[in-house]
Amino acid sequence: MDLKGVLYTGGIPQEWTRLGRETGICGYPVSDEINVNDGWQSDFKHGSIVFSKSSTKQPPAKAGGFV
């Protein structure tokens, strides 16, 4: 596996930590944070975490797909 550094900020790292980091359901990060519709998304080996600017709560991550 090619482990490279990725860039993400805001609520995404907190949610990834809550979900168990690299040994949790998401696995290792595979992309930098990107802008999407109303917030940011970071992709992981087994899914994605999306953070919405319009909500004070971050939705939970889902393994194997987008939130």
C-alpha positions in Angstrom: 0.0 0.0 0.0 1.3 3.4 -0.9 0.9 5.5 2.2 1.0 9.2 1.5 0.1 12.3 3.5 -3.3 13.8 2.9 -4.7 17.1 3.9 -8.0 17.5 5.8 -9.3 19.9 8.3 -12.5 20.9 10.2 -14.8 18.1 11.4 -13.5 15.3 9.1 -10.5 14.3 11.3 -12.6 14.3 14.4 -15.2 12.0 12.8 -12.4 9.7 11.4 -11.0 9.5 14.9 -14.4 8.8 16.4 -14.8 6.0 13.9 -11.5 4.3 14.9 -9.0 6.0 12.5 -7.2 3.6 10.2 -8.3 0.5 12.1 -12.0 1.6 12.0 -14.7 1.3 9.3 -13.2 3.9 7.0 -9.6 2.7 6.9 -6.8 4.9 5.7 -7.4 8.2 4.0 -6.8 8.1 0.2 -7.5 11.7 -0.9 -7.1 15.2 0.2 -10.2 17.0 1.3 -12.2 18.4 -1.6 -15.0 20.9 -1.9 -18.4 19.5 -2.6 -21.8 21.2 -2.9 -22.2 22.6 0.7 -19.0 21.5 2.4 -16.1 19.1 2.1 -15.4 15.5 1.5 -12.5 13.2 2.3 -12.2 9.7 0.8 -11.0 6.8 2.7 -10.1 3.2 1.7 -13.6 1.9 2.6 -15.8 5.0 2.1 -16.0 8.8 2.5 -16.7 11.4 5.2 -18.6 14.5 4.2 -18.8 17.6 6.3 -21.6 20.1 5.5 -21.2 23.8 6.1 -24.9 24.3 6.6 -25.1 22.0 9.5 -23.5 22.2 13.0 -23.5 18.4 13.0 -21.4 16.2 10.8 -23.2 13.2 9.3 -21.8 9.8 10.2 -19.5 8.1 7.7 -20.6 5.0 5.8 -18.2 2.3 4.8 -18.3 1.4 1.1 -20.0 4.5 -0.1 -20.7 8.2 0.2 -22.6 9.7 3.1 
